[in-house]
Amino acid sequence: MARILVLGRYPSEGAALSRLQGEHDARSGVIRDGILDDIDARANEFDIIIIDVTPNDPVEWNLVDDLRRAMVLKRPAPVILCVSRSRYGGTAVRLDAERRGVRFAYADRLECVLDEIDLILLEAKRLASTGPSFLIVHRYSTPGTICLPGEEVSVVLLSSRCQTIPLPFSLATRILFNQIASCRLPQSASQIEASIKVDEFYTRHAANAQTKSRQTRSFSRPAVKEYVKRIRQIMASTLPAVGINMDPCEILRSERTTGNEVLYRLQANVRIIHTR
């Protein structure tokens, strides 16, 4: 059972959608001045916030945008689900919602909303268990080979049900992310430093491109810790854009040993593809 807040422009809209109470702990409210402050103060009381965008005008969409910005720092943050009671102009409304990184469902039939809520809850369980999905692209690969020296870690993509977007990683953060993602075991900063220093994949990184500019990076223990911090900061600003409400520290994890050493591990689904 999910804790749900249903918001509409008029009381009757909220009351109609509050039929969800038969399946979940649902409360209804009216979109009004000051509603954002009320929600911000009580965000931890809800798993899902449903906004009725049937009128399809700025009143509802401005609230969606304001909520997304306000929920960025909330952990855990409620999922925003936009619904429309009309299928007229539905494709445009759905695209408006997905462009904002929020969920969408038609509410002309209650079953459609219930199915979307069930899917949100199922995905939340999967994310907590296995983490989000990343796609790493290796460029300049030789046909018939994979992950050989000379390839370049060209981009890291974050993928969700709604969309796939590139993470704005620098060369150093791309290399570090690739190393942590490739080694599924927890590693200390010293182990990561040593691996990048001796592994030919990193010492000859992007050599196949035959450019004059150096495409390798050196890592010290303090540098590893700093770049881990930067990766988490980039995740924190990017995850909400694809509708994923997770703490980056739950994805790129820090695990302490009995000797108080910190080990880093990526809790995620990672796939590497190769291109020329």
N, C-alpha and C positions, 0 to 999 in steps of 0.2 A: 504493500500500500504506500502510495506517494503522498507527500504533503504538498498541496497545490493551492496557489492563489490565482483566481480567475479575474481578469480586469476587462471591463468594457466601458463604453462611453455612457451608457444609460443603465440604470438599475435592472431593467428587464433583461438586457443582454447578459449581465452577470448572473441573474437568476436562472436564465435558461441554461447557461453552461454549467451552473452549479449542480445540475443533475448528475455530474460526475461523483457527487458525494456517495452514490450507491456503490461505487467501486473504490474510491480513494477518500482521503481526508482533504476535502476541497472547501475553500472559502472564496467568497466573491467580493469584489470591490468595484468602485466607480473611478474612472480616470478623471482626475481633478487637479487643481493647483495644490502643490505640496505632497502629492502621492509619492513622488520619487524619494523624498526625505523619509517618509514613513516606511517604504520598502527597504531603503538602505539600512535603517535602524533595525529591521526585523528580518534581514535576508536569510539568516541562519534558521529561520522557522519554516522555510520552504525548500522543496527539492525542485519544483517546476513552477515557473510563472507563465501563465497563459494570457496572452493579450489578443483581444478580438480586433482584428484589423479589417473587418468587413467594409467599413466606410472608405478605406483606402485613401486617407488623406493625411496631411502632416501631423495632426494631433496624435494619432496612434504611432506613426513611424518615428516622430521625435521622442516619444516615450521609450520606444524600443532602443533607439540610439543612446539615449541618456542612461538607460538601464545597463546596456552593454558596457559603457564606460565605467559606471559605478560598480559593476560586479567584477571588474578585472582583478582587483586586489582581494576579493572575498575568497576564502578557502574554508570549506568548499562553497562554490557559487551555485545558485540555482540555475537550471537550464531555462532559457527563454523559448517558449513555443508560441508562435503566431498562428492564429486560426482565422478562417473566413467561413461565414455561413452561406456564402454565395459562390458558385463556380464561375460566375460571369467575370471575365477578366482575370481568371484564376492563375493563368500562367505568369502574367506580369507580377501579380502579388507574390506568388511563390518565389520568383526570381529576386524580387525585392528583399524577401526574407533571407534567402540563401546567400545573397550578396553581403548581407550583414553578419553572416555566420550564425544565424539562429535557425531553429527548426520551424517547420510549417506543416499544417494539416487542414483539410477541409472539415468544417464543423456542421455541414448540412445533415450528416448522420453521426450520431454519437459514437458509433463503432469506429469511425475513422480516427477520432480523437483518442479513444481508448487504445487503439492499436498503436498509435504513435507514442503514447505514454508508455505502453509496455515495451516498445522498442528503445525508448530513451533509458528506461530502467535496466534493460538487458545490456545495452551498450555501456552504461555506467559500471555495471558489475564486471564486464569484460575489461574495461579500461583499468579498473582497480586491480584486476588480476594479472593482466599481461602488458598493460601500458598502451600508448598510442602507436600508430604505424608511421615508419619513416622509410623513405626511398632514397638511397644513395646512388648517384650516377658517377660511374668511372668512365672518363673520356680517354681517347687515344689508345684504346685497347687493340690488340692484334686479333684478327678473326680466329675463332677456335680456341682462344685462351681466356682465362679469367684471373683478375687480381694479380697481375704480374708487375714487376718493376717497370717504370716508365709511364704507367697510367696516371691520370690525374683525378683526384676527387673533385669533380667540377661543381657539384651542387648537392645539397641535402634538402629533400622535400618532406613536408609534413602532410600526411594524408588523413582525411576523415571521410565520413559518409557524404558530407556536403561538398567538399572540394579538396584540392591538393594545391599547396602553395610552397614556394621556395623559402627557406630560412635564410636571413641575411647574414650568413656566416662569412668571416674573413678566411683567408687561406689557412692561418694557424688553427682557427676553430674547426674548419672542415677536416683538417688532418687529424686533430685530436678526437673529434667526434667519430671519425672513421675507425681510429685505433680502438677506442672504447667499445664501439658497436661490434667490431670484428672479434674482439676477445670477450667471450660471454662470461668469463670468470671475473670476480672482483679483483681490482688491481690498485696498488698504492701509487702515489705520484712518482716514486722512485722507479717502480716497475714500468710505468708508462714512459718515463723519460728514457730508460734503458732500451725499451722496445723500439721506440722511434729512432733512437741513435744507431741501432745495429740492423734494423730491418731494411732490406734493399728497396722495398716498396716505398718507404719514406725518404731514404737517402737519395734515391733516383726519381723522386716524385715528379711526374709530368715531363720526364726527359724525352719521351716520344714526341712531344710537341716541338722540340728543337728550337726553342726561343732563347733569346739572349738573357732575358731576365730570369733570376733564380726563383724556382718554384718549390723550394724546400724551406723548412723552418727548424730551428733548434729549440729544444725544450729543456728547461731546468725544472726542479721540483716546485719552486715558487711560481714559475710560469704555468705549469700544469694546473695548479690550484686557481690561479687568476683566470685562465681560460675556461675552466669548469664554471667559475662564477659568471663569466660572460655568456656562456652557452645557456645557462639557466635564465639569465636576464632576457636573452632573445626569445627563449621559449615562453617566458611569462608574458611578453608582449604579443606573441604570435598565436598561442594556443586558443585564446578566446575568439580569434578571427575565424577559426574553423569549428567553433562550437564545442571545444574541449575544455572542461572545467577541472583542471588538475594542477596541483602544485608541482612546478618543475623539479623540486627536490624529491618528489615521488617517482620521477622518471629517470633523471640522472642522480642516482642515489649515492649517499655517503654512508658507509657502514664501518663502525669502529671495531677493531680487534681487541683481544684481551690485553694487548700491550698498548692500547690507546692509539694505534695507527689507523689512519683513515683509508678505506678502500673505496674505489669508485666502480659503479656498475650501472649499466643502462637497462632499465626495465621497459622494454619496448619490442615491438615487432619490426624487424629491419630486413629490408630486401635491397640487394645491390644489383644494378643492371649495368651493362657495358655497351658503350657506343664508340664509334670511330670519330 
